[in-house]
Amino acid sequence: MIIVISLLSFLCLLNLYIVIKFFLIKENDEQFIKEMNDFKFHQQTQFLNIQKSLSEDFSNLRENIVININRYNEQTIKEFLSLHNKMNTDLYGFKDQLQKEMYQLFENLNRNISDSLDQINNKVELRLNEGFEKTTKTFNNILERISKIDEAQRKIESLSTNIISLQEVLTDKKSRGTFGEIQLKQILISTFGEHNSKVYELQKKLSNGKITDAILYTPEPLGNICIDSKFPLENYKKMMDNNLSLEEKNENKKRFKQDVKKHIDDIKNKYIIYNETSDSAIMFIPAEAIFAEINAYHSDLINYSQKAHVWIASPTTLMFLLTTVQVILQNIERDKYSAIIHEELNKLGTEFKRYKDRWDKLSRSIDQVSKNVKDLHTTSHKIEKHFDSISKADIEVKLDELSYTKLNEEEENETNSRKTVTSRY
């Protein structure tokens, strides 16, 4: 670049020189021609030198470029080989690390799988043992139940004999009535306990002279509910006898309905008394089969009893009804005691409020005493500080007096010494 710039500068000067000579050509043409020839030769010589120099520079530049390119290629190859070696090293290292991690991972996985399998085996073994125990227990229970079934079979055989005797008893109307009364009594005792006259009474005589099998004392608005046992068994058995013809069965069905309606009317007329008993009564049928027959196939009897305010009950439904009454009575008693508890809680609340007021007053008094104690402690501390200050002041005064006395003694001694020296001279 420097050579090119020099060449351009030289050409500019040459042009300038030619222009100047052009203006002077008229004065001396021959001289000008000579000078121009010399200048031309000189310029050609310089141009050749410059061309030669440029050729050499370009040759050197090309050699330098070739050298630099070769050097750069060698450096690039070295760096590439170094990078390749480094990548191979890193790759091998990564491979080794990956193999180690994969080995560790598989080892942990195998360990976890082994632990899980051990846990599963333990659980399976435990479940199998439990299953075997349950199976053994179930088998023993089956054997025990089979023995109980055998025993029950023997009891059934014995019971069949007793049933025959019971059938003989139930053939008598009075015996059936006694059976129903005994069953009603057992249900009342099992529900409310024996001799619980506050809740029920047996064979209660009413104001009309009629005696009800049981009377149940319930709270208003139910009042006193009469329960009477009825056992329409005779026509029911005939109605259910498959040996009879259809006409005979229908005839017995009518008689059965008449028996039930008669019992309903008797209970309504005898045991529902205004201002003495409830406006409803209960007809207790001691046989579940008869009760089920009425509810399933004789809805007209149900409607008839509802209109008469006589509710038909079997041993099961009566037990449920009495249990409901017992819950109601317990709730009433609990409500009664709840009122007492509420009143006592109100009293306790008043006393607690009085206690709180007195405690607040005592707390304020304690706070005031605590404040007075703190003030007294502060005053005591101040008095103590004043005493300390006074004591320190006395000591300082004594020290000052002692220092002053000592100083006077030293001055007197010095004066006496001077006098002694003067007298000698």
Secondary structure in CASP SS format (residue, H / E / C, confidence):
PFRMAT SS
TARGET T0000
AUTHOR 0000-0000-0000
METHOD secondary structure of the structure
MODEL  1
M C 1.00
I H 1.00
I H 1.00
V H 1.00
I H 1.00
S H 1.00
L H 1.00
L H 1.00
S H 1.00
F H 1.00
L H 1.00
C H 1.00
L H 1.00
L H 1.00
N H 1.00
L H 1.00
Y H 1.00
I H 1.00
V H 1.00
I H 1.00
K H 1.00
F H 1.00
F H 1.00
L H 1.00
I C 1.00
K C 1.00
E C 1.00
N C 1.00
D H 1.00
E H 1.00
Q H 1.00
F H 1.00
I H 1.00
K H 1.00
E H 1.00
M H 1.00
N H 1.00
D H 1.00
F H 1.00
K H 1.00
F H 1.00
H H 1.00
Q H 1.00
Q H 1.00
T H 1.00
Q H 1.00
F H 1.00
L H 1.00
N H 1.00
I H 1.00
Q H 1.00
K H 1.00
S H 1.00
L H 1.00
S H 1.00
E H 1.00
D H 1.00
F H 1.00
S H 1.00
N H 1.00
L H 1.00
R H 1.00
E H 1.00
N H 1.00
I H 1.00
V H 1.00
I H 1.00
N H 1.00
I H 1.00
N H 1.00
R H 1.00
Y H 1.00
N H 1.00
E H 1.00
Q H 1.00
T H 1.00
I H 1.00
K H 1.00
E H 1.00
F H 1.00
L H 1.00
S H 1.00
L H 1.00
H H 1.00
N H 1.00
K H 1.00
M H 1.00
N H 1.00
T H 1.00
D H 1.00
L H 1.00
Y H 1.00
G H 1.00
F H 1.00
K H 1.00
D H 1.00
Q H 1.00
L H 1.00
Q H 1.00
K H 1.00
E H 1.00
M H 1.00
Y H 1.00
Q H 1.00
L H 1.00
F H 1.00
E H 1.00
N H 1.00
L H 1.00
N H 1.00
R H 1.00
N H 1.00
I H 1.00
S H 1.00
D H 1.00
S H 1.00
L H 1.00
D H 1.00
Q H 1.00
I H 1.00
N H 1.00
N H 1.00
K H 1.00
V H 1.00
E H 1.00
L H 1.00
R H 1.00
L H 1.00
N H 1.00
E H 1.00
G H 1.00
F H 1.00
E H 1.00
K H 1.00
T H 1.00
T H 1.00
K H 1.00
T H 1.00
F H 1.00
N H 1.00
N H 1.00
I H 1.00
L H 1.00
E H 1.00
R H 1.00
I H 1.00
S H 1.00
K H 1.00
I H 1.00
D H 1.00
E H 1.00
A H 1.00
Q H 1.00
R H 1.00
K H 1.00
I H 1.00
E H 1.00
S H 1.00
L H 1.00
S H 1.00
T H 1.00
N H 1.00
I H 1.00
I H 1.00
S H 1.00
L H 1.00
Q H 1.00
E H 1.00
V H 1.00
L H 1.00
T C 1.00
D C 1.00
K H 1.00
K H 1.00
S H 1.00
R H 1.00
G H 1.00
T H 1.00
F H 1.00
G H 1.00
E H 1.00
I H 1.00
Q H 1.00
L H 1.00
K H 1.00
Q H 1.00
I H 1.00
L H 1.00
I H 1.00
S H 1.00
T H 1.00
F H 1.00
G C 1.00
E C 1.00
H C 1.00
N C 1.00
S C 1.00
K C 1.00
V C 1.00
Y E 1.00
E E 1.00
L E 1.00
Q E 1.00
K E 1.00
K E 1.00
L C 1.00
S C 1.00
N C 1.00
G C 1.00
K C 1.00
I E 1.00
T E 1.00
D E 1.00
A E 1.00
I E 1.00
L E 1.00
Y E 1.00
T C 1.00
P C 1.00
E C 1.00
P C 1.00
L C 1.00
G C 1.00
N E 1.00
I E 1.00
C E 1.00
I E 1.00
D E 1.00
S E 1.00
K C 1.00
F C 1.00
P C 1.00
L C 1.00
E H 1.00
N H 1.00
Y H 1.00
K H 1.00
K H 1.00
M H 1.00
M C 1.00
D C 1.00
N C 1.00
N C 1.00
L C 1.00
S C 1.00
L H 1.00
E H 1.00
E H 1.00
K H 1.00
N H 1.00
E H 1.00
N H 1.00
K H 1.00
K H 1.00
R H 1.00
F H 1.00
K H 1.00
Q H 1.00
D H 1.00
V H 1.00
K H 1.00
K H 1.00
H H 1.00
I H 1.00
D H 1.00
D H 1.00
I H 1.00
K H 1.00
N H 1.00
K H 1.00
Y H 1.00
I C 1.00
I C 1.00
Y C 1.00
N C 1.00
E C 1.00
T C 1.00
S C 1.00
D C 1.00
S C 1.00
A E 1.00
I E 1.00
M E 1.00
F E 1.00
I C 1.00
P C 1.00
A C 1.00
E H 1.00
A H 1.00
I H 1.00
F H 1.00
A H 1.00
E H 1.00
I H 1.00
N H 1.00
A H 1.00
Y H 1.00
H C 1.00
S H 1.00
D H 1.00
L H 1.00
I H 1.00
N H 1.00
Y H 1.00
S H 1.00
Q H 1.00
K H 1.00
A C 1.00
H C 1.00
V E 1.00
W E 1.00
I E 1.00
A E 1.00
S C 1.00
P H 1.00
T H 1.00
T H 1.00
L H 1.00
M H 1.00
F H 1.00
L H 1.00
L H 1.00
T H 1.00
T H 1.00
V H 1.00
Q H 1.00
V H 1.00
I H 1.00
L H 1.00
Q H 1.00
N H 1.00
I H 1.00
E H 1.00
R H 1.00
D H 1.00
K H 1.00
Y H 1.00
S H 1.00
A H 1.00
I H 1.00
I H 1.00
H H 1.00
E H 1.00
E H 1.00
L H 1.00
N H 1.00
K H 1.00
L H 1.00
G H 1.00
T H 1.00
E H 1.00
F H 1.00
K H 1.00
R H 1.00
Y H 1.00
K H 1.00
D H 1.00
R H 1.00
W H 1.00
D H 1.00
K H 1.00
L H 1.00
S H 1.00
R H 1.00
S H 1.00
I H 1.00
D H 1.00
Q H 1.00
V H 1.00
S H 1.00
K H 1.00
N H 1.00
V H 1.00
K H 1.00
D H 1.00
L H 1.00
H H 1.00
T H 1.00
T H 1.00
S H 1.00
H H 1.00
K H 1.00
I H 1.00
E H 1.00
K H 1.00
H H 1.00
F H 1.00
D H 1.00
S H 1.00
I H 1.00
S H 1.00
K H 1.00
A H 1.00
D H 1.00
I H 1.00
E H 1.00
V H 1.00
K H 1.00
L H 1.00
D H 1.00
E H 1.00
L H 1.00
S H 1.00
Y H 1.00
T H 1.00
K H 1.00
L H 1.00
N H 1.00
E H 1.00
E H 1.00
E H 1.00
E H 1.00
N H 1.00
E H 1.00
T H 1.00
N H 1.00
S H 1.00
R H 1.00
K H 1.00
T H 1.00
V H 1.00
T H 1.00
S H 1.00
R H 1.00
Y C 1.00
END
